[in-house]
Amino acid sequence: MNKKYIMAILSMAFLLAGLNSCDKEETKATDSEKPVINIQEPMLNDTISLASEDSIHIMLSVSDNDELHEVAVNITNDAGTNVFSKKSDVDAKTFTFHDHFHPHGITNVTLFTLKVEASDHNSNEEEKSIKFFVKP
């Protein structure tokens, strides 16, 4: 056989193998699963007394099947004013948040909303909100 003919066949084989491997990467499935948010504390419609507790315990976890990107935790009062805000950059499959909110000027039962927003590296987003009450 001619050397040029063999080289042409080998070149064609490498070219086809390269194109085939590119096709496999392009058809890889894109993650479409949203992060999962689990708020442990405070619980929905909890009434927390500042006479027995000096702060509101915030505890939650967020998980994703691939990898989380960012988690934001916000608390607003009944007027809609943001009174607590924390944002965390996350590069992991799971994230645990634990902090304390110290409300001031509470003279009667006051409604608050805890809102958690999470996103992953594939731009999937999820949010979860709960309402709770604080009394003096």
C-alpha positions in Angstrom: 0.0 0.0 0.0 1.0 3.5 -0.6 2.2 5.5 2.4 0.1 8.5 1.4 -3.0 6.3 1.3 -2.3 4.9 4.8 -1.7 8.4 6.2 -4.9 9.6 4.7 -6.9 6.8 6.3 -5.2 7.4 9.7 -5.9 11.1 9.5 -9.5 10.5 8.6 -9.8 8.1 11.6 -8.4 10.7 14.0 -10.6 13.4 12.6 -13.8 11.2 13.0 -12.8 10.2 16.6 -12.3 13.9 17.5 -15.6 14.9 16.0 -17.4 12.1 17.8 -15.9 13.1 21.2 -17.1 16.7 20.7 -20.6 15.5 20.0 -20.7 13.6 23.3 -19.7 16.7 25.3 -22.3 18.9 23.5 -25.2 16.5 24.3 -24.4 16.3 28.0 -27.6 16.9 30.0 -27.9 20.3 31.6 -28.9 20.5 35.3 -32.4 21.8 35.7 -33.0 20.8 39.4 -33.6 23.7 41.8 -31.8 23.9 45.1 -33.8 22.5 48.1 -34.3 24.8 51.1 -35.1 23.5 54.6 -35.9 26.0 57.3 -35.6 24.5 60.8 -35.9 27.7 62.9 -38.0 29.7 63.3 -40.9 27.6 62.4 -43.9 28.8 60.4 -46.2 31.0 62.6 -43.9 30.6 65.6 -44.4 33.3 68.4 -41.1 34.0 70.1 -41.1 36.0 73.3 -38.2 38.4 73.9 -39.0 38.0 77.7 -37.5 34.4 77.5 -35.2 34.7 74.4 -32.9 37.7 73.7 -32.7 36.8 70.0 -34.4 34.9 67.2 -32.5 31.7 66.3 -32.2 31.2 62.5 -31.2 27.7 61.4 -31.6 26.3 57.9 -29.9 24.1 55.3 -29.8 24.2 51.5 -28.7 21.4 49.2 -28.3 20.9 45.4 -27.8 17.9 43.2 -24.8 19.6 41.5 -23.3 22.6 43.3 -24.8 25.7 45.0 -23.7 29.2 44.0 -25.3 31.7 46.4 -27.7 31.7 49.4 -29.3 34.9 50.7 -31.2 35.1 54.0 -33.4 38.1 54.7 -35.9 39.1 57.4 -38.4 41.9 56.9 -40.8 43.4 59.4 -44.6 43.9 58.8 -43.9 47.2 57.1 -41.6 45.5 54.6 -38.4 47.0 55.9 -35.4 44.7 55.7 -34.1 44.2 59.3 -31.6 41.3 58.7 -29.7 40.4 55.6 -26.8 37.9 55.0 -25.6 36.6 51.6 -23.1 33.7 51.3 -21.1 32.6 48.3 -21.3 28.8 48.3 -19.4 26.3 46.2 -20.6 23.0 47.7 -23.5 20.6 47.4 -24.8 21.5 50.9 -24.8 24.6 53.0 -25.9 25.1 56.7 -26.8 28.5 58.0 -26.9 29.4 61.7 -27.2 32.9 63.1 -29.2 35.1 65.5 -31.5 38.1 64.8 -31.8 40.7 67.6 -35.0 42.7 67.1 -35.2 46.1 68.8 -38.1 48.3 69.8 -40.7 45.5 70.0 -43.6 46.9 72.1 -46.3 44.5 70.9 -46.7 41.4 68.8 -44.9 42.0 65.5 -45.0 40.0 62.3 -41.8 39.2 60.5 -41.0 37.3 57.3 -37.9 35.1 56.8 -37.1 34.7 53.1 -34.3 32.4 51.9 -33.2 32.5 48.2 -30.7 30.0 46.7 -29.2 29.5 43.3 -26.8 26.9 41.8 -24.1 27.2 39.2 -26.6 26.3 36.4 -28.8 29.4 37.3 -31.5 27.3 38.9 -33.2 29.3 41.6 -35.5 28.6 44.6 -36.9 30.7 47.4 -38.8 29.9 50.5 -40.5 32.2 53.0 -42.1 31.7 56.4 -43.8 34.2 58.7 -43.3 34.3 62.5 -44.2 36.6 65.3 -42.1 38.3 68.0 -43.6 39.7 71.2 -42.0 41.7 74.0 
